[in-house]
Amino acid sequence: MDIKEKLKKAPDQPGVYIFKDGDGKVLYVGKASSLRNRVRSYFQRSSDQSPRISAMIPRIRDIDWITTATEVEALLYESNLIKEHQPKYNVDLRDSKTYPLIKITMSEDFPRVMVARGRKSDGALYFGPYTDAALLRQAVKVIRKIFTFRTCASLPRKACVYDDLGLCSAPCEGKASRGDYAERIKEIILFIEGRKGELIKGLTGKMKELSGERRFEEAAEVRNQIEALSTAVYGKRSVGAAGLSELAEVLGLKKTPARIEAFDISNIKGEEACGSMVTFRDGRPEKSKYRMFRIREIKGQDDYAMMREIVRRRYMGSLKDKLPTPNLIIIDGGRGHLSAAAHEIRSAGLKDVPIIGIAKVFEHIYTLDRTLPIALPPSSKALQLIQRIRDESHRFAIRYHHILRRKALVGEKRTKKRKTRKNTSSL
């Protein structure tokens, strides 16, 4: 197939492209958010091309590409392929010491993963270099969301907010042993090296083993890792109209739910308890309609009562007439949370608005009219949409909870200072 025919077949997807000469030798490796646009741009007359690229183009006799789910994944592939083939026209990346790297601090008991510049003889593992520093920072965030690891320079006495956010395994509190943490670092290395198939195979075996031991919550965590790796999940998944249509079909709705509201609760042992409501319009977040609720009526840890309070304040309080009625309500939780919320919502007069719950462990969908939950496959656009909305409500609730915690800590410090001054002045 000649170059012109190859260019016609280039997909409009993120990925890595590989230029080869007549002998099949790799000349150049690059990444792109759209392979079609990027690859075709080399063969269009342009004054922006460097002398090096201009000299390479007449030598190109073949083009290969690897599609990826995201540009973040393409960045990692690009670096690994350049390292493997050492292409002549990637000379800048091969020789430069200014490009960013991924650094894993292997000399520490619980290694950190970070972006660094320049290799040092410090016992750390280095990967790269990479062509895009901003995208590399996003890649490290993706890795942290999937695997979780510490970032603190020294281990604190107790877990920080990143434990609450699900971004750290909290070795400082013994929640992760050295052995478990070391296994996680090995998995991260496999991911960075592009050995995703090998990694998923290992995790699948681990999930089956945990399930066989009836350690279902741990098995669910591993399953979530597998799903994220299988689709190279980064941030919000684009599901759009397809997700809404499938959701309407799964739930038996007469029309697609254009306006969706979702609720979540955040607290630690009942302290600084709060709730969140996020709104999605046509599958997209409508942030101007987001609302935060500080729990007023409940003392102690009672998630069901807290859920009842926030939905009551939304549908029976001052917000009732300020916000439009949703076409679907999503509750973060299983049967118990769903029942608690539904009682208040129906009491508010919303008899026909469908309400569903999504349970964290197995991602099952609970409805009011079915005894058994709905189990959708990870590839389901409807499930992905529900997860995206649920995750956003969770993020928003945790964010408000941290604000309340910080305010409480500041207040405690001020109270201590006042008491100290009072005691000092009375001496």
C-alpha positions as CSV (number, residue, x, y, z in Angstrom):
1,M,0.0,0.0,0.0
2,D,1.5,3.4,-1.0
3,I,1.7,6.4,1.3
4,K,-1.3,8.1,-0.2
5,E,-3.5,5.1,0.5
6,K,-2.1,4.8,4.1
7,L,-2.9,8.5,4.7
8,K,-6.5,7.9,3.7
9,K,-6.8,5.1,6.3
10,A,-5.3,7.0,9.2
11,P,-7.9,7.0,12.0
12,D,-9.2,10.2,13.8
13,Q,-8.1,8.8,17.2
14,P,-5.2,9.4,19.6
15,G,-2.2,7.2,19.2
16,V,1.4,6.8,18.1
17,Y,2.6,7.0,14.5
18,I,5.8,5.4,13.1
19,F,7.6,6.5,9.9
20,K,9.8,3.8,8.2
21,D,12.2,3.8,5.3
22,G,12.4,1.4,2.4
23,D,14.2,-1.2,4.5
24,G,11.6,-1.1,7.2
25,K,13.9,0.8,9.6
26,V,12.1,3.2,12.0
27,L,12.9,6.8,11.1
28,Y,10.6,8.7,13.5
29,V,8.1,8.1,16.3
30,G,5.5,10.7,17.3
31,K,2.2,10.9,19.3
32,A,-1.0,12.7,18.3
33,S,-4.4,13.5,19.6
34,S,-5.7,12.8,16.1
35,L,-3.5,10.4,14.0
36,R,-5.3,11.4,10.8
37,N,-4.6,15.1,11.2
38,R,-1.1,14.8,12.5
39,V,0.2,12.2,10.0
40,R,-1.3,14.1,7.0
41,S,0.3,17.4,8.1
42,Y,3.8,16.1,7.4
43,F,2.9,15.7,3.7
44,Q,1.4,19.2,3.3
45,R,3.6,22.0,2.1
46,S,4.5,24.1,5.1
47,S,7.3,26.6,6.0
48,D,7.0,25.5,9.7
49,Q,8.8,22.2,9.2
50,S,12.4,22.1,10.6
51,P,15.3,21.2,8.2
52,R,15.5,17.8,10.0
53,I,11.9,16.9,9.3
54,S,12.1,18.2,5.8
55,A,15.1,15.9,5.2
56,M,13.2,12.9,6.6
57,I,10.0,13.2,4.6
58,P,11.4,12.0,1.2
59,R,12.8,8.9,2.9
60,I,9.4,7.8,4.3
61,R,8.2,4.6,2.5
62,D,5.7,3.2,5.1
63,I,3.6,4.4,8.0
64,D,2.4,2.4,11.0
65,W,0.3,3.5,13.9
66,I,-1.0,2.3,17.3
67,T,-4.3,3.7,18.4
68,T,-4.8,4.5,22.1
69,A,-7.8,5.5,24.1
70,T,-6.2,8.8,25.2
71,E,-3.3,11.1,24.3
72,V,-1.9,10.3,27.8
73,E,-1.5,6.7,26.9
74,A,0.0,7.7,23.6
75,L,2.7,9.7,25.4
76,L,3.8,6.6,27.3
77,Y,3.9,4.5,24.2
78,E,5.9,7.1,22.3
79,S,8.7,7.1,24.9
80,N,8.9,3.3,25.0
81,L,9.0,3.0,21.2
82,I,11.7,5.7,20.9
83,K,13.8,3.9,23.6
84,E,13.3,0.6,21.7
85,H,14.1,1.8,18.1
86,Q,16.3,4.8,18.7
87,P,15.0,6.5,15.5
88,K,17.5,8.8,13.7
89,Y,15.1,11.7,13.5
90,N,14.0,11.7,17.1
91,V,17.5,13.0,17.9
92,D,16.2,15.8,20.2
93,L,14.5,13.4,22.6
94,R,17.3,10.9,22.6
95,D,20.0,13.4,23.4
96,S,18.3,16.1,25.4
97,K,18.7,16.2,29.2
98,T,16.0,18.8,29.6
99,Y,12.9,16.7,28.8
100,P,10.8,15.5,31.8
101,L,11.0,12.0,33.2
102,I,9.0,9.8,35.5
103,K,10.9,9.1,38.7
104,I,10.2,6.3,41.3
105,T,12.0,6.7,44.6
106,M,13.0,3.0,45.0
107,S,15.4,3.7,47.9
108,E,12.4,4.6,50.1
109,D,10.3,1.9,52.0
110,F,7.2,3.2,50.3
111,P,8.3,4.7,47.0
112,R,6.8,7.9,45.5
113,V,6.1,8.4,41.8
114,M,6.7,11.9,40.4
115,V,7.8,14.0,37.4
116,A,11.5,15.0,37.5
117,R,14.1,16.5,35.2
118,G,17.5,15.0,34.9
119,R,18.7,11.6,36.1
120,K,20.6,11.4,39.4
121,S,22.6,8.5,41.1
122,D,20.1,8.3,43.9
123,G,18.8,4.8,43.6
124,A,15.6,5.9,41.9
125,L,14.1,4.3,38.8
126,Y,13.7,6.7,35.8
127,F,11.5,6.4,32.8
128,G,11.5,8.6,29.7
129,P,12.3,11.2,28.6
130,Y,8.9,12.4,27.4
131,T,8.0,15.1,24.9
132,D,5.2,16.9,26.8
133,A,5.6,17.9,30.4
134,A,1.9,18.9,31.0
135,L,0.7,15.7,29.5
136,L,3.2,13.7,31.6
137,R,1.8,15.3,34.8
138,Q,-1.6,14.2,33.6
139,A,-0.2,10.7,33.0
140,V,1.1,10.5,36.6
141,K,-2.3,11.6,37.9
142,V,-3.9,8.8,35.9
143,I,-1.5,6.3,37.4
144,R,-2.3,7.6,40.9
145,K,-6.0,7.3,40.3
146,I,-5.6,3.7,39.2
147,F,-3.0,2.4,41.7
148,T,-2.8,5.0,44.5
149,F,0.6,5.9,46.1
150,R,2.1,8.4,48.6
151,T,3.5,11.8,47.5
152,C,4.5,13.2,50.9
153,A,8.2,13.9,51.3
154,S,8.2,12.1,54.7
155,L,5.6,9.8,56.2
156,P,3.2,11.7,58.5
157,R,1.8,10.4,61.7
158,K,-1.6,9.9,60.4
159,A,-3.4,9.8,57.0
160,C,-3.9,13.1,55.1
161,V,-6.8,14.1,52.8
162,Y,-5.4,12.0,49.9
163,D,-6.5,8.9,51.8
164,D,-10.1,10.2,51.8
165,L,-9.9,11.0,48.1
166,G,-8.8,7.5,47.3
167,L,-5.4,8.7,45.9
168,C,-3.1,7.3,48.6
169,S,-3.0,3.8,50.3
170,A,-2.0,5.4,53.6
171,P,1.1,3.4,54.6
172,C,1.6,5.9,57.4
173,E,-1.4,4.3,59.2
174,G,-0.5,0.7,58.2
175,K,-3.3,0.4,55.7
176,A,-0.7,-0.9,53.2
177,S,2.1,-3.2,54.1
178,R,5.5,-3.0,52.5
179,G,4.8,-6.1,50.5
180,D,1.5,-4.9,49.2
181,Y,2.9,-1.5,48.4
182,A,5.9,-3.0,46.6
183,E,3.5,-5.1,44.5
184,R,1.6,-1.9,43.6
185,I,4.9,-0.3,42.4
186,K,5.6,-3.3,40.2
187,E,2.2,-2.8,38.6
188,I,2.9,0.8,38.0
189,I,6.2,0.0,36.3
190,L,4.4,-2.5,34.0
191,F,1.9,0.2,33.1
192,I,4.6,2.8,32.4
193,E,6.5,0.3,30.2
194,G,3.4,-0.3,28.2
195,R,3.0,-4.0,29.3
196,K,-0.7,-3.5,29.9
197,G,-1.8,-6.9,28.7
198,E,0.6,-8.6,31.2
199,L,-0.6,-6.3,33.9
200,I,-4.3,-7.0,33.3
201,K,-3.6,-10.7,33.3
202,G,-1.9,-10.5,36.7
203,L,-4.7,-8.4,38.2
204,T,-7.4,-10.7,36.8
205,G,-5.7,-13.6,38.6
206,K,-5.5,-11.6,41.8
207,M,-9.2,-10.6,41.6
208,K,-10.2,-14.2,41.2
209,E,-8.1,-15.2,44.2
210,L,-9.6,-12.5,46.4
211,S,-13.1,-13.5,45.3
212,G,-12.4,-17.1,46.1
213,E,-11.4,-16.0,49.6
214,R,-14.6,-14.0,49.8
215,R,-12.7,-10.8,50.2
216,F,-15.2,-9.1,47.9
217,E,-14.4,-5.4,48.6
218,E,-10.7,-6.0,47.8
219,A,-11.7,-7.9,44.7
220,A,-13.9,-5.0,43.6
221,E,-11.0,-2.6,44.0
222,V,-8.9,-4.8,41.7
223,R,-11.8,-5.1,39.3
224,N,-12.0,-1.3,39.1
225,Q,-8.3,-1.2,38.3
226,I,-8.8,-3.7,35.5
227,E,-11.7,-1.7,34.0
228,A,-9.6,1.5,34.1
229,L,-6.6,-0.1,32.5
230,S,-8.8,-1.9,29.9
231,T,-10.2,1.4,28.6
232,A,-7.2,3.5,29.6
233,V,-9.6,5.7,31.6
234,Y,-8.5,9.3,32.1
235,G,-10.8,11.7,33.9
236,K,-14.3,11.9,32.4
237,R,-15.3,9.3,29.8
238,S,-17.1,10.7,26.8
239,V,-20.4,8.8,26.5
240,G,-22.7,11.5,25.3
241,A,-26.0,10.8,23.7
242,A,-25.3,7.0,23.4
243,G,-25.1,6.8,27.2
244,L,-28.3,8.6,27.7
245,S,-30.2,6.5,25.2
246,E,-28.9,3.3,26.6
247,L,-29.7,4.5,30.1
248,A,-33.3,5.2,29.1
249,E,-33.6,1.7,27.6
250,V,-32.0,0.0,30.6
251,L,-34.4,1.7,33.1
252,G,-37.4,1.5,30.8
253,L,-37.9,5.3,30.6
254,K,-40.2,6.7,27.9
255,K,-37.6,9.4,27.0
256,T,-33.9,10.1,27.6
257,P,-33.3,11.8,31.0
258,A,-32.1,15.2,29.8
259,R,-31.7,16.6,33.4
260,I,-30.1,14.3,36.0
261,E,-29.4,15.1,39.7
262,A,-27.1,13.0,41.9
263,F,-26.5,13.0,45.7
264,D,-23.7,11.9,47.9
265,I,-22.7,12.1,51.6
266,S,-19.2,12.7,53.0
267,N,-18.1,12.4,56.7
268,I,-15.6,10.7,58.9
269,K,-17.3,9.1,61.9
270,G,-20.0,11.7,61.7
271,E,-17.7,14.7,62.0
272,E,-18.1,17.7,59.6
273,A,-20.8,15.8,57.8
274,C,-22.0,17.2,54.5
275,G,-23.7,16.3,51.3
276,S,-23.6,17.2,47.7
277,M,-25.9,17.5,44.7
278,V,-24.5,17.7,41.2
279,T,-26.5,18.3,38.0
280,F,-26.0,17.0,34.5
281,R,-27.7,18.4,31.5
282,D,-27.7,16.3,28.3
283,G,-24.9,14.2,29.7
284,R,-22.7,17.2,30.7
285,P,-22.1,18.8,34.1
286,E,-24.1,21.9,34.8
287,K,-21.9,23.3,37.5
288,S,-24.0,26.4,38.1
289,K,-26.7,24.1,39.5
290,Y,-24.4,22.2,41.9
291,R,-25.3,22.6,45.6
292,M,-23.6,21.8,48.9
293,F,-25.4,20.9,52.1
294,R,-23.9,21.0,55.6
295,I,-25.7,18.4,57.8
296,R,-27.7,20.2,60.4
297,E,-30.1,17.7,61.9
298,I,-28.0,14.6,62.5
299,K,-25.4,14.0,65.2
300,G,-23.2,10.9,64.9
301,Q,-22.7,8.7,61.9
302,D,-26.1,7.8,60.2
303,D,-25.7,8.0,56.4
304,Y,-29.3,7.1,55.7
305,A,-30.6,9.9,57.9
306,M,-28.1,12.3,56.3
307,M,-29.2,11.3,52.9
308,R,-32.9,11.9,53.9
309,E,-32.0,15.3,55.1
310,I,-30.2,16.6,52.0
311,V,-32.8,15.3,49.5
312,R,-35.6,16.8,51.8
313,R,-33.8,20.2,51.7
314,R,-33.5,20.0,47.9
315,Y,-37.1,19.0,47.1
316,M,-39.1,20.4,50.0
317,G,-37.0,23.4,51.1
318,S,-36.1,26.7,49.5
319,L,-34.4,25.0,46.5
320,K,-37.7,23.4,45.4
321,D,-38.9,26.3,43.3
322,K,-35.4,27.6,42.4
323,L,-34.2,24.6,40.4
324,P,-36.0,22.7,37.6
325,T,-37.4,19.2,38.4
326,P,-34.9,16.5,37.2
327,N,-35.8,13.6,34.9
328,L,-33.7,11.2,36.9
329,I,-32.2,11.1,40.4
330,I,-29.1,9.1,41.2
331,I,-28.2,8.2,44.8
332,D,-24.7,7.1,45.8
333,G,-25.3,3.9,47.6
334,G,-27.2,0.6,47.6
335,R,-30.7,-0.4,48.6
336,G,-30.7,1.3,52.0
337,H,-29.6,4.7,50.7
338,L,-32.0,4.4,47.8
339,S,-35.0,3.7,50.1
340,A,-34.1,6.4,52.5
341,A,-33.9,9.0,49.8
342,A,-36.9,7.8,47.9
343,H,-39.2,8.2,51.0
344,E,-38.4,11.9,51.2
345,I,-38.5,12.5,47.4
346,R,-42.0,10.8,47.1
347,S,-43.2,12.8,50.2
348,A,-42.1,16.0,48.4
349,G,-44.6,15.1,45.6
350,L,-42.2,13.8,43.0
351,K,-44.2,10.6,42.3
352,D,-43.1,10.0,38.7
353,V,-39.4,10.9,38.8
354,P,-37.3,7.7,38.5
355,I,-34.7,7.2,41.3
356,I,-31.8,4.8,41.2
357,G,-28.9,3.9,43.5
358,I,-25.4,2.7,42.5
359,A,-23.6,0.5,45.0
360,K,-19.8,1.1,45.3
361,V,-18.6,-2.5,45.7
362,F,-20.0,-4.2,42.6
363,E,-21.3,-1.2,40.7
364,H,-24.8,-2.7,40.6
365,I,-27.8,-0.4,39.8
366,Y,-30.7,-0.5,42.3
367,T,-34.2,0.6,41.4
368,L,-37.4,0.9,43.4
369,D,-39.4,-1.6,41.3
370,R,-37.0,-4.5,41.1
371,T,-36.0,-6.9,43.8
372,L,-32.6,-7.7,42.2
373,P,-30.1,-5.0,41.1
374,I,-29.2,-4.5,37.5
375,A,-25.6,-5.7,36.7
376,L,-24.3,-3.9,33.5
377,P,-21.0,-4.8,31.8
378,P,-18.0,-2.4,32.2
379,S,-18.4,-1.5,28.4
380,S,-21.9,-0.3,28.9
381,K,-22.3,3.4,28.0
382,A,-25.2,3.6,30.5
383,L,-23.0,2.4,33.4
384,Q,-20.2,4.6,32.4
385,L,-22.5,7.6,32.4
386,I,-23.9,6.7,35.8
387,Q,-20.4,6.2,37.2
388,R,-19.2,9.5,35.8
389,I,-22.1,11.4,37.5
390,R,-21.7,9.4,40.7
391,D,-17.9,10.1,40.8
392,E,-18.6,13.8,40.2
393,S,-21.0,13.9,43.2
394,H,-18.5,12.1,45.3
395,R,-15.7,14.5,44.3
396,F,-17.9,17.5,45.1
397,A,-18.9,16.1,48.5
398,I,-15.4,15.3,49.5
399,R,-14.2,18.8,48.4
400,Y,-16.8,20.5,50.7
401,H,-16.0,18.1,53.5
402,H,-12.3,19.1,53.4
403,I,-13.3,22.8,53.4
404,L,-15.3,22.1,56.6
405,R,-12.5,20.2,58.2
406,R,-10.0,22.9,57.5
407,K,-12.3,25.5,59.0
408,A,-12.8,23.3,62.1
409,L,-9.0,22.9,62.5
410,V,-8.5,26.7,62.2
411,G,-11.2,27.3,64.8
412,E,-9.6,24.8,67.2
413,K,-6.2,26.4,66.9
414,R,-7.7,29.9,67.5
415,T,-9.6,28.5,70.6
416,K,-6.4,27.0,72.0
417,K,-4.5,30.3,71.5
418,R,-7.3,32.2,73.3
419,K,-7.2,29.8,76.2
420,T,-3.4,30.0,76.4
421,R,-3.5,33.8,76.5
422,K,-6.3,33.7,79.1
423,N,-4.3,31.4,81.3
424,T,-1.1,33.4,80.8
425,S,-2.8,36.7,81.7
426,S,-4.4,35.2,84.9
427,L,-1.0,34.2,86.3
